[in-house]
Amino acid sequence: DVLGEKELSAKGVSYCAVCDGALFRKKIVSVVGGGDRALEEALYLSKITEKVYLVHRRDKFRAAKIIQDRVLSDNKVEIIYNSIVTEIQGKTKVEQLVLKNVSNQSVTNIKCDAVFIAVGLIPNTKFLKNLVSFDESGFVVTSENLSTNISGIFAAGDCRKNILKQVITACSEGAIAVN
């Protein structure tokens, strides 16, 4: 919810490197986040882009050590620690990010063609409160056939505890659930 995010959504603001990364082949991109997903997105993008800025609000990552080691050894990834995005700027597409250093309050701009936001998801599952089982992050827990702990209630897509948060996954899960 930073200034420019909604206006430039699908114009360089993305939430999925696998989905949109190819659109920015040989361009300069940014990834925002410090967990497994953010670092994996940065690694994926480093294979197809000219450069990846990885912006993280803390001074160390939360991602698994093996993923951190891969990112730290990738010469196409430049890490910007202790910083948050305060604005995404551009007239008709993403042109630059405005960053604020949380340690010293300095403000810098970085030019880029896209920003991939990977700071975590908050599932829209509150309407199911006290009905089905959730994990610690609020995602619905299901069995392999997508059934919940309540007979007759199934869950599919981004509200469910799963690894991939993509439309094609949600569609396939919906097909499995109705089977």
PATOR-472176 format. One record per residue (C-alpha): residue in one letter; x, y, z. Coordinates in pm, 1 decimal. Layout:
N
{rec a,{X,Y,Z}}
...
! end
This chain:
179
{rec d,{0.0,0.0,0.0}}
{rec v,{269.5,251.4,-88.9}}
{rec l,{211.7,550.1,-311.4}}
{rec g,{214.0,441.2,-675.8}}
{rec e,{156.3,70.5,-611.5}}
{rec k,{-206.7,56.6,-722.7}}
{rec e,{-158.0,302.5,-1007.4}}
{rec l,{133.3,104.0,-1151.6}}
{rec s,{-3.4,-243.5,-1084.1}}
{rec a,{44.8,-453.2,-1400.2}}
{rec k,{263.8,-170.0,-1531.0}}
{rec g,{577.3,-293.3,-1359.2}}
{rec v,{435.8,-369.7,-1014.3}}
{rec s,{408.2,-746.4,-982.3}}
{rec y,{359.7,-1007.6,-714.6}}
{rec c,{495.6,-1309.1,-905.8}}
{rec a,{834.5,-1339.1,-1076.6}}
{rec v,{743.9,-1665.5,-1248.8}}
{rec c,{428.2,-1505.7,-1390.5}}
{rec d,{573.0,-1171.6,-1503.2}}
{rec g,{951.8,-1201.1,-1497.2}}
{rec a,{985.9,-1272.6,-1869.1}}
{rec l,{829.8,-933.3,-1943.4}}
{rec f,{1143.4,-772.7,-1797.3}}
{rec r,{1408.8,-983.9,-1966.6}}
{rec k,{1743.2,-797.1,-1971.9}}
{rec k,{1593.6,-510.1,-1766.4}}
{rec i,{1665.0,-384.3,-1414.2}}
{rec v,{1417.0,-502.6,-1151.6}}
{rec s,{1366.9,-491.3,-775.9}}
{rec v,{1234.6,-746.2,-530.4}}
{rec v,{1099.2,-637.7,-192.4}}
{rec g,{1120.2,-881.8,97.5}}
{rec g,{1357.0,-1096.0,301.4}}
{rec g,{1195.0,-1436.7,336.5}}
{rec d,{1231.9,-1753.0,130.5}}
{rec r,{988.9,-1637.3,-136.4}}
{rec a,{1158.4,-1300.2,-190.0}}
{rec l,{1504.9,-1451.2,-219.6}}
{rec e,{1381.5,-1726.1,-451.7}}
{rec e,{1217.8,-1460.3,-671.2}}
{rec a,{1544.1,-1263.8,-678.4}}
{rec l,{1736.5,-1576.0,-783.0}}
{rec y,{1484.4,-1658.3,-1054.5}}
{rec l,{1493.5,-1301.8,-1188.8}}
{rec s,{1874.2,-1286.0,-1181.4}}
{rec k,{1878.2,-1555.6,-1450.1}}
{rec i,{1674.6,-1346.4,-1696.7}}
{rec t,{1730.9,-981.8,-1605.8}}
{rec e,{2026.9,-748.8,-1622.8}}
{rec k,{2022.5,-670.1,-1249.8}}
{rec v,{1811.2,-733.5,-940.2}}
{rec y,{1791.2,-501.4,-641.2}}
{rec l,{1677.8,-691.3,-331.3}}
{rec v,{1526.7,-447.6,-80.5}}
{rec h,{1485.1,-569.0,277.6}}
{rec r,{1370.4,-376.0,583.3}}
{rec r,{1605.3,-553.2,822.3}}
{rec d,{1981.8,-606.4,841.2}}
{rec k,{1954.6,-981.6,783.2}}
{rec f,{1724.4,-1217.9,598.3}}
{rec r,{1468.5,-1459.1,739.1}}
{rec a,{1511.3,-1699.9,448.3}}
{rec a,{1671.8,-2041.7,480.2}}
{rec k,{2052.1,-2025.6,493.6}}
{rec i,{2100.0,-2220.1,169.9}}
{rec i,{1885.9,-1967.0,-19.2}}
{rec q,{2069.0,-1676.4,146.2}}
{rec d,{2403.6,-1824.4,41.6}}
{rec r,{2285.8,-1849.3,-320.1}}
{rec v,{2166.3,-1489.1,-322.7}}
{rec l,{2481.0,-1358.9,-156.3}}
{rec s,{2696.6,-1530.9,-419.0}}
{rec d,{2490.5,-1408.2,-716.0}}
{rec n,{2673.5,-1110.8,-869.2}}
{rec k,{2356.3,-988.9,-1044.7}}
{rec v,{2175.3,-933.6,-711.8}}
{rec e,{2247.8,-613.9,-519.5}}
{rec i,{2113.7,-620.9,-164.6}}
{rec i,{1980.3,-307.3,-0.8}}
{rec y,{1939.0,-375.0,372.3}}
{rec n,{1752.5,-167.8,632.9}}
{rec s,{1531.0,-5.2,372.4}}
{rec i,{1163.4,17.6,290.9}}
{rec v,{988.2,130.3,-25.4}}
{rec t,{797.7,451.8,40.1}}
{rec e,{690.5,520.0,-317.7}}
{rec i,{684.5,358.2,-660.3}}
{rec q,{725.3,624.2,-927.3}}
{rec g,{656.6,636.3,-1298.4}}
{rec k,{425.0,804.7,-1546.1}}
{rec t,{287.4,505.5,-1738.8}}
{rec k,{512.1,230.8,-1597.9}}
{rec v,{752.1,174.5,-1308.6}}
{rec e,{1056.9,398.1,-1345.1}}
{rec q,{1203.5,412.5,-996.1}}
{rec l,{1156.4,333.1,-628.6}}
{rec v,{1193.1,576.0,-341.9}}
{rec l,{1361.5,402.2,-48.6}}
{rec k,{1390.1,510.5,311.8}}
{rec n,{1671.5,370.2,524.1}}
{rec v,{1512.4,268.8,856.8}}
{rec s,{1843.7,309.1,1044.4}}
{rec n,{1944.0,660.6,947.2}}
{rec q,{1623.4,788.8,779.0}}
{rec s,{1807.3,877.4,457.0}}
{rec v,{1608.2,865.8,132.5}}
{rec t,{1743.3,730.4,-196.6}}
{rec n,{1598.9,651.4,-537.3}}
{rec i,{1678.5,347.4,-747.3}}
{rec k,{1592.2,327.7,-1113.7}}
{rec c,{1424.1,4.8,-1219.6}}
{rec d,{1174.2,-124.8,-1472.8}}
{rec a,{972.9,-340.3,-1233.0}}
{rec v,{920.4,-417.6,-866.8}}
{rec f,{822.0,-762.0,-743.1}}
{rec i,{657.8,-745.0,-403.6}}
{rec a,{724.2,-1054.5,-192.4}}
{rec v,{661.8,-939.5,163.5}}
{rec g,{409.8,-1203.9,262.5}}
{rec l,{42.4,-1255.9,217.9}}
{rec i,{-252.1,-1207.4,450.0}}
{rec p,{-519.9,-1452.1,341.2}}
{rec n,{-879.4,-1335.3,322.5}}
{rec t,{-1010.7,-1611.1,548.9}}
{rec k,{-1155.3,-1425.7,849.3}}
{rec f,{-1508.4,-1512.5,737.1}}
{rec l,{-1424.4,-1876.3,814.6}}
{rec k,{-1316.4,-1799.3,1172.2}}
{rec n,{-1430.0,-2065.3,1419.4}}
{rec l,{-1530.8,-2292.1,1131.6}}
{rec v,{-1222.9,-2458.3,977.4}}
{rec s,{-862.8,-2515.9,1086.7}}
{rec f,{-593.7,-2258.5,1004.1}}
{rec d,{-216.7,-2256.3,1018.4}}
{rec e,{-28.0,-1994.5,1222.1}}
{rec s,{-47.4,-1746.0,931.8}}
{rec g,{-423.0,-1774.3,878.0}}
{rec f,{-420.9,-2007.3,576.0}}
{rec v,{-679.5,-2286.6,563.2}}
{rec v,{-533.5,-2631.2,631.5}}
{rec t,{-655.0,-2901.0,392.5}}
{rec s,{-595.0,-3263.3,311.2}}
{rec e,{-450.9,-3382.5,-19.4}}
{rec n,{-800.7,-3377.3,-172.5}}
{rec l,{-851.2,-3015.1,-51.9}}
{rec s,{-1103.9,-3104.0,221.6}}
{rec t,{-1090.9,-2913.0,547.8}}
{rec n,{-1149.3,-3051.2,894.1}}
{rec i,{-1524.9,-2995.9,838.3}}
{rec s,{-1699.1,-3250.0,615.2}}
{rec g,{-1821.8,-3092.5,291.2}}
{rec i,{-1604.6,-2780.3,313.4}}
{rec f,{-1311.2,-2758.8,72.6}}
{rec a,{-1053.5,-2486.4,10.2}}
{rec a,{-851.6,-2406.4,-300.9}}
{rec g,{-618.1,-2130.6,-412.9}}
{rec d,{-441.7,-1856.5,-221.1}}
{rec c,{-651.4,-1895.1,96.0}}
{rec r,{-509.6,-2245.5,141.7}}
{rec k,{-178.6,-2344.7,296.1}}
{rec n,{25.7,-2434.1,-11.9}}
{rec i,{357.1,-2350.0,-173.1}}
{rec l,{251.9,-2196.1,-504.6}}
{rec k,{31.3,-1887.0,-511.9}}
{rec q,{-59.3,-1882.2,-880.5}}
{rec v,{-384.7,-1878.8,-1075.4}}
{rec i,{-309.4,-2207.1,-1247.6}}
{rec t,{-258.5,-2373.4,-909.6}}
{rec a,{-589.4,-2238.5,-780.5}}
{rec c,{-767.3,-2366.5,-1092.7}}
{rec s,{-619.7,-2713.6,-1060.2}}
{rec e,{-701.1,-2723.4,-689.6}}
{rec g,{-1059.4,-2625.6,-766.9}}
{rec a,{-1082.6,-2917.7,-1011.1}}
{rec i,{-942.6,-3155.6,-749.0}}
{rec a,{-1183.6,-3028.4,-483.3}}
{rec v,{-1495.2,-3092.0,-694.0}}
{rec n,{-1383.2,-3439.8,-795.8}}
! end
